[in-house]
Amino acid sequence: MMQDSNIQDPGVYIIITRPILPYTTIAEKCVENNISMMQLREKHLPDRELLKIARDLRAVTRSTNTRLVINDRPDIARLCNADFLHLGQDDLTPEDARKIVGDIKIGLSTHSLDQARKALEQKPDYIGFGPVYPTNAKANPDPPVGTKHLSEVLKLANVPVIAIGGIFPENLDEVLETGARNIAMVRHFMQTKNFEGRIKELQKRLQSAF
């Protein structure tokens, strides 16, 4: 599915939102386990606290293989010198965000085939697609896209596609059967103290699938 992209499939894509473990502990475990992309998604925090956390994560991940992604906020991404900015459908356009972040790479969230097609026309570095299944990880979740549409997006995308939304170990095989190589499992990773163990489990399942 990936062609002509300047980033490789991240595999396990970590999204940090309301974690049980400390932020820096999560970052340290990501670095130790060679997680290539780790996103900070905390919409409820005041700006100063969000920036402090972002800088703490940057301090842990700097000069490692773990790239820091900031969700929604081009200002925070630039101030902490993040590697990526991730934009949703209601955020600034990539064109406008680029005026703030410069050459920081940009990923886009998409929630339908039409959104995915339009996003890919903007030449992002990767896209997220979901929720694949019903989810309550967001306050106002989008309708599930299902594995059929995920499979279609994987065929038309020339950049990495992150499958996200309602994915757990029990339905992971259905997702992998679409050819998805990049998986985000928000609650599965954030609502556990066994963060590292669950990372290793998912890495093994991805390796055995491909």
JOKAGI-V998563 format. One record per residue. N is the residue number from 0. RES is the residue in three letters. SS is DSSP state (hx for helix, st for strand, lp for the rest). Layout:
# JOKAGI-V998563
n->N res->RES ss->SS
n->N res->RES ss->SS
This chain:
# JOKAGI-V998563
n->0 res->MET ss->lp
n->1 res->MET ss->lp
n->2 res->GLN ss->lp
n->3 res->ASP ss->lp
n->4 res->SER ss->lp
n->5 res->ASN ss->lp
n->6 res->ILE ss->lp
n->7 res->GLN ss->lp
n->8 res->ASP ss->lp
n->9 res->PRO ss->lp
n->10 res->GLY ss->lp
n->11 res->VAL ss->st
n->12 res->TYR ss->st
n->13 res->ILE ss->st
n->14 res->ILE ss->st
n->15 res->ILE ss->st
n->16 res->THR ss->lp
n->17 res->ARG ss->lp
n->18 res->PRO ss->lp
n->19 res->ILE ss->lp
n->20 res->LEU ss->lp
n->21 res->PRO ss->lp
n->22 res->TYR ss->hx
n->23 res->THR ss->hx
n->24 res->THR ss->hx
n->25 res->ILE ss->hx
n->26 res->ALA ss->hx
n->27 res->GLU ss->hx
n->28 res->LYS ss->hx
n->29 res->CYS ss->hx
n->30 res->VAL ss->hx
n->31 res->GLU ss->hx
n->32 res->ASN ss->lp
n->33 res->ASN ss->lp
n->34 res->ILE ss->lp
n->35 res->SER ss->lp
n->36 res->MET ss->st
n->37 res->MET ss->st
n->38 res->GLN ss->st
n->39 res->LEU ss->st
n->40 res->ARG ss->lp
n->41 res->GLU ss->lp
n->42 res->LYS ss->lp
n->43 res->HIS ss->lp
n->44 res->LEU ss->lp
n->45 res->PRO ss->lp
n->46 res->ASP ss->hx
n->47 res->ARG ss->hx
n->48 res->GLU ss->hx
n->49 res->LEU ss->hx
n->50 res->LEU ss->hx
n->51 res->LYS ss->hx
n->52 res->ILE ss->hx
n->53 res->ALA ss->hx
n->54 res->ARG ss->hx
n->55 res->ASP ss->hx
n->56 res->LEU ss->hx
n->57 res->ARG ss->hx
n->58 res->ALA ss->hx
n->59 res->VAL ss->hx
n->60 res->THR ss->hx
n->61 res->ARG ss->lp
n->62 res->SER ss->lp
n->63 res->THR ss->lp
n->64 res->ASN ss->lp
n->65 res->THR ss->lp
n->66 res->ARG ss->st
n->67 res->LEU ss->st
n->68 res->VAL ss->st
n->69 res->ILE ss->st
n->70 res->ASN ss->st
n->71 res->ASP ss->lp
n->72 res->ARG ss->lp
n->73 res->PRO ss->hx
n->74 res->ASP ss->hx
n->75 res->ILE ss->hx
n->76 res->ALA ss->hx
n->77 res->ARG ss->hx
n->78 res->LEU ss->hx
n->79 res->CYS ss->lp
n->80 res->ASN ss->lp
n->81 res->ALA ss->lp
n->82 res->ASP ss->lp
n->83 res->PHE ss->st
n->84 res->LEU ss->st
n->85 res->HIS ss->st
n->86 res->LEU ss->st
n->87 res->GLY ss->lp
n->88 res->GLN ss->lp
n->89 res->ASP ss->lp
n->90 res->ASP ss->lp
n->91 res->LEU ss->lp
n->92 res->THR ss->lp
n->93 res->PRO ss->hx
n->94 res->GLU ss->hx
n->95 res->ASP ss->hx
n->96 res->ALA ss->hx
n->97 res->ARG ss->hx
n->98 res->LYS ss->hx
n->99 res->ILE ss->hx
n->100 res->VAL ss->hx
n->101 res->GLY ss->lp
n->102 res->ASP ss->lp
n->103 res->ILE ss->lp
n->104 res->LYS ss->st
n->105 res->ILE ss->st
n->106 res->GLY ss->st
n->107 res->LEU ss->st
n->108 res->SER ss->st
n->109 res->THR ss->st
n->110 res->HIS ss->lp
n->111 res->SER ss->lp
n->112 res->LEU ss->hx
n->113 res->ASP ss->hx
n->114 res->GLN ss->hx
n->115 res->ALA ss->hx
n->116 res->ARG ss->hx
n->117 res->LYS ss->hx
n->118 res->ALA ss->hx
n->119 res->LEU ss->hx
n->120 res->GLU ss->hx
n->121 res->GLN ss->lp
n->122 res->LYS ss->lp
n->123 res->PRO ss->lp
n->124 res->ASP ss->lp
n->125 res->TYR ss->st
n->126 res->ILE ss->st
n->127 res->GLY ss->st
n->128 res->PHE ss->st
n->129 res->GLY ss->st
n->130 res->PRO ss->lp
n->131 res->VAL ss->lp
n->132 res->TYR ss->lp
n->133 res->PRO ss->lp
n->134 res->THR ss->lp
n->135 res->ASN ss->lp
n->136 res->ALA ss->lp
n->137 res->LYS ss->lp
n->138 res->ALA ss->lp
n->139 res->ASN ss->lp
n->140 res->PRO ss->lp
n->141 res->ASP ss->lp
n->142 res->PRO ss->lp
n->143 res->PRO ss->lp
n->144 res->VAL ss->lp
n->145 res->GLY ss->hx
n->146 res->THR ss->hx
n->147 res->LYS ss->hx
n->148 res->HIS ss->hx
n->149 res->LEU ss->hx
n->150 res->SER ss->hx
n->151 res->GLU ss->hx
n->152 res->VAL ss->hx
n->153 res->LEU ss->hx
n->154 res->LYS ss->hx
n->155 res->LEU ss->hx
n->156 res->ALA ss->lp
n->157 res->ASN ss->lp
n->158 res->VAL ss->lp
n->159 res->PRO ss->st
n->160 res->VAL ss->st
n->161 res->ILE ss->st
n->162 res->ALA ss->st
n->163 res->ILE ss->st
n->164 res->GLY ss->lp
n->165 res->GLY ss->lp
n->166 res->ILE ss->lp
n->167 res->PHE ss->lp
n->168 res->PRO ss->lp
n->169 res->GLU ss->lp
n->170 res->ASN ss->lp
n->171 res->LEU ss->hx
n->172 res->ASP ss->hx
n->173 res->GLU ss->hx
n->174 res->VAL ss->hx
n->175 res->LEU ss->hx
n->176 res->GLU ss->lp
n->177 res->THR ss->lp
n->178 res->GLY ss->lp
n->179 res->ALA ss->lp
n->180 res->ARG ss->lp
n->181 res->ASN ss->st
n->182 res->ILE ss->st
n->183 res->ALA ss->st
n->184 res->MET ss->lp
n->185 res->VAL ss->hx
n->186 res->ARG ss->hx
n->187 res->HIS ss->hx
n->188 res->PHE ss->hx
n->189 res->MET ss->hx
n->190 res->GLN ss->lp
n->191 res->THR ss->lp
n->192 res->LYS ss->lp
n->193 res->ASN ss->lp
n->194 res->PHE ss->hx
n->195 res->GLU ss->hx
n->196 res->GLY ss->hx
n->197 res->ARG ss->hx
n->198 res->ILE ss->hx
n->199 res->LYS ss->hx
n->200 res->GLU ss->hx
n->201 res->LEU ss->hx
n->202 res->GLN ss->hx
n->203 res->LYS ss->hx
n->204 res->ARG ss->hx
n->205 res->LEU ss->hx
n->206 res->GLN ss->hx
n->207 res->SER ss->hx
n->208 res->ALA ss->hx
n->209 res->PHE ss->lp
